[in-house]
Amino acid sequence: MAGNLSLDDLKKSVASGEIDTVLLCIVDMQGRLMGKRFLGHHFVNSGFAETHCCNYLLATDLEMGTPDGFASTNWESGYGDYIMKPDMATLRVVPWLEATAMVLCDVLDHHENPIPHSPRAMLKKQLAKLETMGFDSIMATELEFFIFEQSFDEIRKSGFRELNPISGYNEDYHIFQTTKEEHIMRPIRNHLYAAGIPVEGTKGEAEAGQEELNIKYAEALDTADNHSIAKHAIKEIAWQQGHAVTFLPKWDHARVGSSSHVHQSLWKDGKPAFYDANDKLGMSDLMKTYMAGMLKYAPDYMYFLAPYINSYKRFQKGTFAPTRAIWSVDNRTAGFRLCAAGSTSVRVECRIPGSDMNPYLAMAAMLAAGIKGIEENLTLPAPTVGDAYQGDGAEIPQNLRGAMATLSGSAMLREAFGDDVVTHYTRAAEWELEEFDRVVTDWEIARGFERA
């Protein structure tokens, strides 16, 4: 499901005063919505025209800094403009904001060509290749996050030390405990649904104050759009209710981490191409080669599943966060889980990504690996049985430095995205490490201040 607002409806709503503001948004490298607010009358009267943004928006970090070392934009070139071209198929109302609509934009250069390292363009490129092979990609993502007693401002002013989850104990599937959070979660579900996001429901997750939002599967680009808008909405709606939320994968070493599992399958002519009734698990040969590609190249695209220092803190044994790129049948200890075995709904769930992933980048990278598996006609190894934390082999990079190295050296990703794109994101990983390496942490001080 794409946007839920037609151009005619927008014109009527602006004329009546029902809508007076239109958000034009791009998705940045971190998966955040960036853009401008337009007066509704201006947007309509301009013929839904494109606008501009500074090109540093696709070469910045979480702090909105301007790191050096990017070829696409820098001080020497003067930080010029990109074109923000509205994708009117994504036009929708924003029910949690007064009199507001939103449209997502593609990022183009001055010749109307897509910017290659734009997350939305990277996903579109893989989908276009898949289309030439005769397939559509159907995906779904899960969003896990924590809700806190305090507001964003209160936590920030405390130096991010007063972190108290909104509930007092593990609320996994817990109806009574999550009832206490309905003043936040009910508006999230209902507002997102009213915005055209096909929300299925929410549930308590396996820690105090941890929730999960589930959105119905859709074509891959719609899924990424839905994920990004939902993540943005969760933050805004929680803020409206006086609470903070975080999608940081591991905000406390003693707490469970937050993931963002990605379910995926390929379809052909409106039918699931991953299904074969003659296979005991219902897996087609196509699915087996696709999954084999995902497994073989998992180290290559690890950065796109876990892009920050903190992303790797959740990969620990016995935490439901995987440590190996192996697959299993309905087994949550493996990096890749076969779901709905034997049915037409058979699919693979990648359990590696954390809640901080950029869905466009993660999905594009996994598609590239799966497509390569099909092209190479790879053989899928036998599924792992039992505790996947036990055993050796098929380890994924355990830190950002390792993921940066496998990203930079990936011939598969350079072929799929281009050398410039891989170099661009390698620099983003390198900058994150440089920033971390120069900071003295609280852990170092507490550990060594007196005893060193």
C-alpha positions in Angstrom: 0.0 0.0 0.0 1.4 3.3 -1.0 0.1 6.8 0.0 -3.6 7.2 0.7 -4.1 10.8 -0.7 -4.8 11.6 -4.3 -3.8 14.9 -5.9 -7.5 15.9 -6.3 -8.1 15.1 -2.6 -5.1 17.2 -1.6 -6.3 20.1 -3.8 -9.7 20.0 -2.2 -8.3 19.6 1.4 -5.9 22.6 0.9 -8.7 24.7 -0.6 -11.0 23.9 2.4 -8.2 24.5 4.9 -8.3 20.9 6.1 -4.6 20.6 5.1 -2.3 23.7 5.3 1.1 22.0 5.5 2.9 19.5 3.2 6.1 17.8 4.3 8.5 17.0 1.5 10.9 14.4 2.8 13.9 12.4 1.6 15.4 9.5 3.5 19.0 10.1 4.6 21.8 7.6 5.1 20.6 6.9 8.6 17.1 6.2 7.5 15.7 9.4 8.9 13.2 11.7 7.2 14.8 15.0 6.2 13.2 17.8 4.2 11.0 20.9 4.2 7.5 22.1 5.2 5.6 23.7 2.4 2.5 25.9 2.7 -0.2 23.7 1.3 -1.4 26.5 -1.1 2.1 27.0 -2.5 2.7 23.2 -3.1 -0.6 22.8 -4.9 -0.3 26.1 -6.9 3.3 25.2 -7.9 2.0 22.1 -9.6 3.6 19.8 -7.0 7.0 21.0 -8.0 10.3 19.6 -7.0 12.5 21.5 -4.5 16.2 21.5 -3.5 18.3 20.4 -0.5 22.0 20.6 0.3 23.9 17.6 -0.9 25.5 17.1 2.5 22.3 15.4 3.6 23.6 12.2 2.0 27.1 12.5 3.5 26.6 13.3 7.1 26.5 11.4 10.4 24.0 11.1 13.2 25.1 14.4 14.6 24.5 16.2 11.2 28.2 16.9 11.0 30.1 17.4 7.7 32.8 14.7 7.8 35.6 15.0 5.3 36.6 12.3 2.9 33.4 12.0 0.8 33.9 12.4 -2.9 30.3 13.3 -3.6 30.2 16.4 -1.5 32.8 18.4 0.4 34.2 21.8 1.3 36.2 22.0 -1.9 33.1 21.6 -4.1 31.1 24.0 -2.0 28.3 21.8 -0.8 25.9 22.3 -3.6 22.3 21.2 -4.1 20.4 18.0 -4.9 16.9 18.0 -6.4 14.1 16.6 -4.2 11.5 15.2 -6.7 8.2 14.2 -5.0 7.0 10.6 -5.6 3.3 11.5 -5.7 2.4 7.8 -5.2 3.6 8.2 -1.6 1.4 11.2 -0.8 -0.5 10.7 2.4 -2.2 12.5 5.3 -0.2 12.7 8.6 -3.0 12.2 11.2 -0.8 12.8 14.2 0.2 16.3 13.1 -2.5 19.0 12.6 -3.6 19.7 9.1 -0.5 18.0 7.6 0.3 15.8 4.6 3.5 14.2 3.5 5.2 13.0 0.3 8.5 11.2 0.0 11.0 12.4 -2.6 13.6 10.8 -4.7 17.0 12.5 -4.7 18.3 13.6 -8.2 21.2 15.6 -9.6 20.7 18.6 -11.8 20.3 16.4 -14.9 17.4 14.5 -13.2 19.6 11.4 -12.6 19.2 9.5 -9.4 22.0 10.0 -6.9 23.6 6.5 -6.8 24.2 6.4 -3.0 20.7 7.6 -2.1 19.1 4.8 -0.1 15.9 4.8 -2.1 17.8 4.8 -5.4 19.9 1.8 -4.2 16.8 -0.2 -3.4 15.2 0.8 -6.7 18.2 -0.4 -8.6 18.0 -3.9 -7.2 14.3 -4.0 -7.7 14.8 -3.0 -11.4 17.3 -5.8 -11.9 15.0 -8.3 -10.2 12.2 -7.1 -12.5 14.3 -8.0 -15.6 14.6 -11.5 -14.2 10.8 -11.7 -14.0 10.3 -11.4 -10.2 8.8 -9.0 -7.6 10.2 -8.7 -4.1 7.8 -9.0 -1.2 9.1 -8.1 2.2 8.0 -7.2 5.8 10.0 -5.7 8.7 9.5 -5.7 12.4 10.2 -2.6 14.5 11.3 -3.1 18.1 11.9 -0.1 20.4 11.9 0.9 24.1 9.6 3.5 25.7 10.8 5.5 28.7 9.1 7.2 31.6 10.8 10.5 30.8 10.7 12.8 27.8 13.5 13.2 25.2 14.4 16.6 26.8 14.5 15.2 30.3 16.8 12.4 29.3 19.0 14.6 27.3 19.4 17.1 30.1 20.3 14.3 32.5 23.2 13.4 30.2 21.4 10.3 29.1 21.8 8.8 32.6 18.3 8.8 33.9 17.0 6.0 31.7 13.9 4.4 33.2 11.8 2.1 31.0 8.1 2.9 31.2 7.3 -0.6 32.7 8.9 -2.5 35.5 9.4 -6.0 34.1 9.5 -8.2 31.0 6.4 -7.6 29.0 6.7 -10.2 26.3 3.1 -10.8 25.0 1.9 -9.3 28.3 -1.5 -7.8 27.9 -1.8 -6.2 31.4 1.6 -4.6 31.3 1.2 -3.3 27.7 -2.2 -1.8 28.7 -0.2 0.7 30.7 1.4 1.9 27.5 -1.8 2.2 25.4 -1.8 6.0 25.7 1.2 5.7 23.3 0.7 2.5 21.4 -3.0 3.0 20.5 -2.4 6.4 18.7 0.6 4.8 17.0 -1.5 2.0 15.5 -4.5 4.1 14.6 -2.6 7.1 13.2 -0.3 5.0 11.1 -3.2 3.0 9.7 -5.0 6.3 8.9 -1.9 7.4 7.1 -2.0 4.4 4.8 0.5 2.2 6.6 -1.0 -1.4 6.7 -0.4 -1.9 10.5 -1.3 -5.4 11.8 -0.7 -4.8 15.5 1.7 -4.4 18.4 2.9 -6.6 21.2 5.1 -6.4 24.2 8.7 -7.6 23.7 11.1 -9.5 25.9 12.2 -6.7 28.2 10.7 -4.0 30.4 9.3 -1.1 28.3 10.0 -2.9 25.0 7.4 -2.9 22.3 7.1 -4.2 18.7 5.2 -2.9 15.8 4.2 -5.2 12.9 3.3 -4.0 9.5 1.8 -6.2 6.8 4.1 -7.5 4.0 4.2 -5.5 0.8 6.3 -4.9 -2.2 9.8 -4.1 -1.1 9.9 -0.3 -1.8 6.5 0.2 -0.1 7.8 -1.9 2.9 10.9 0.4 3.2 8.7 3.5 2.9 6.3 2.2 5.5 9.1 1.3 7.9 10.7 4.7 7.7 7.5 6.6 8.1 6.4 4.4 11.1 9.8 4.8 12.8 9.5 8.6 12.4 5.9 8.5 13.7 6.7 6.5 16.7 9.2 9.1 17.9 6.8 12.0 17.2 3.8 10.4 18.8 5.7 9.3 21.9 7.1 12.9 22.2 3.5 14.2 22.0 2.7 12.0 25.0 5.7 13.2 27.0 7.8 10.1 26.6 11.1 9.2 24.9 11.6 6.1 22.7 14.8 4.7 21.4 15.7 2.5 18.5 19.2 2.1 19.8 19.9 -1.7 19.5 21.5 -2.0 22.9 20.9 0.9 25.3 22.0 -1.0 28.4 24.4 -4.0 28.5 22.2 -5.8 31.0 19.0 -5.4 28.9 17.7 -7.2 25.9 18.6 -5.6 22.6 16.2 -4.3 19.9 16.2 -5.9 16.4 14.4 -5.3 13.1 13.9 -8.7 11.5 13.3 -8.7 7.7 11.0 -11.3 6.1 11.4 -11.8 2.4 10.2 -13.8 -0.6 10.1 -13.5 -4.4 6.9 -13.6 -6.4 6.3 -14.2 -10.1 3.1 -13.3 -11.9 1.3 -12.7 -8.6 2.3 -16.1 -7.2 5.0 -17.0 -4.6 8.1 -18.2 -6.4 9.7 -19.5 -3.3 7.1 -22.3 -2.9 7.4 -25.8 -4.3 4.7 -28.3 -3.3 7.1 -31.2 -4.1 9.7 -30.1 -1.6 9.3 -31.4 2.0 9.9 -27.8 3.3 8.0 -26.2 0.5 11.2 -24.5 -0.8 11.6 -24.0 -4.6 15.1 -24.3 -6.2 14.9 -20.5 -6.7 14.5 -20.0 -3.0 17.4 -22.3 -2.2 19.8 -20.4 -4.5 18.5 -17.0 -3.2 19.1 -18.1 0.4 22.5 -19.5 -0.4 23.5 -16.1 -1.8 22.3 -14.4 1.4 24.3 -16.7 3.5 27.5 -16.6 1.4 27.6 -12.9 1.2 26.3 -12.0 4.7 29.7 -10.8 5.9 29.9 -8.5 2.8 26.7 -6.6 3.6 26.9 -6.7 7.4 27.5 -3.0 7.5 24.1 -2.3 6.0 22.4 -4.4 8.7 24.5 -3.0 11.6 25.9 0.5 10.7 27.1 1.8 14.1 29.4 0.9 17.0 26.4 0.1 19.2 24.8 -2.1 16.6 27.2 -5.0 17.5 26.6 -4.9 21.2 23.5 -7.1 20.8 25.2 -10.0 19.1 25.6 -12.2 22.2 24.9 -15.8 22.8 21.6 -16.6 24.4 20.0 -13.3 23.5 18.0 -14.2 20.4 20.4 -12.0 18.5 22.3 -14.3 16.0 26.1 -14.6 15.8 26.3 -16.8 12.7 25.2 -16.6 9.1 23.5 -20.0 9.1 19.8 -21.0 8.5 17.4 -23.2 10.3 13.8 -24.2 10.2 11.7 -22.1 12.7 14.7 -21.6 15.0 15.2 -18.2 16.5 18.9 -18.8 17.4 20.1 -18.7 13.7 20.8 -15.7 11.6 18.3 -16.9 9.0 15.0 -18.6 9.9 12.8 -20.5 7.5 9.2 -19.5 8.3 5.9 -21.2 7.3 7.7 -24.2 6.0 5.6 -26.4 3.7 3.1 -23.6 2.9 2.6 -21.1 0.1 3.7 -18.5 2.7 7.2 -20.0 3.0 9.8 -17.2 3.4 13.1 -16.4 4.9 13.5 -14.2 8.0 16.9 -12.4 8.4 17.3 -12.0 12.2 20.6 -10.1 12.0 19.5 -6.4 11.5 19.1 -4.2 14.6 16.5 -1.6 15.2 18.9 1.1 13.9 19.1 -0.3 10.3 18.2 1.8 7.3 15.6 -0.4 5.7 16.4 0.7 2.1 20.1 -0.2 2.5 19.5 -3.4 4.4 16.9 -4.6 1.9 18.9 -3.5 -1.2 22.0 -5.3 0.1 20.1 -8.6 0.9 18.5 -8.5 -2.5 21.9 -8.0 -4.2 23.2 -11.1 -2.3 20.1 -13.1 -3.1 20.2 -12.2 -6.8 23.9 -13.1 -6.9 23.0 -16.5 -5.4 20.5 -17.1 -8.2 23.0 -16.0 -10.8 25.7 -18.3 -9.4 23.3 -21.1 -8.9 24.7 -21.6 -5.4 23.9 -24.7 -3.3 22.1 -24.1 0.0 23.8 -26.0 2.8 21.7 -28.2 5.1 19.8 -26.4 7.9 21.3 -26.1 11.3 19.5 -28.2 14.0 19.5 -27.2 17.7 21.2 -24.3 19.4 22.9 -22.3 16.6 25.0 -20.5 19.2 26.9 -23.8 19.6 29.4 -24.6 16.9 31.9 -22.9 14.6 31.9 -21.4 11.2 29.9 -18.8 9.3 30.5 -16.1 11.8 29.4 -12.6 11.0 31.6 -9.6 11.7 31.5 -8.9 15.4 32.3 -5.2 15.2 32.0 -2.2 12.9 35.7 -2.4 12.0 35.3 -5.9 10.7 32.1 -5.0 8.8 33.8 -2.0 7.2 36.6 -4.2 5.9 34.2 -6.8 4.4 32.1 -3.9 2.9 35.1 -2.3 1.3 36.4 -5.6 -0.1 33.1 -6.9 -1.5 33.3 -7.5 -5.2 29.6 -8.5 -5.1 28.5 -5.2 -3.6 30.8 -3.2 -5.9 29.2 -4.9 -8.9 25.7 -4.4 -7.5 26.0 -0.8 -6.4 29.1 0.6 -8.1 32.5 1.4 -6.7 31.6 4.9 -5.8 28.7 3.8 -3.6 30.6 1.2 -1.7 33.5 3.7 -1.2 30.9 6.3 0.1 29.5 4.0 2.7 32.9 2.7 3.7 33.8 6.3 4.5 30.7 6.6 6.6 31.8 3.5 8.6 35.3 4.8 8.9 34.1 8.2 10.2 31.9 6.5 12.8 35.0 4.6 14.0 37.2 7.8 14.0 34.6 9.6 16.1 34.4 6.8 18.6 38.1 6.2 18.9 38.7 9.8 19.9 36.1 9.8 22.8 36.9 8.8 26.4 34.0 6.7 27.6 32.4 6.5 31.1 33.4 2.8 31.2 37.1 3.6 30.8 37.0 6.3 33.5 35.1 4.1 36.1 37.3 1.1 35.3 40.7 2.8 35.5 40.4 6.2 37.3 41.7 4.7 40.6 42.9 1.3 39.7 45.0 1.9 36.7 
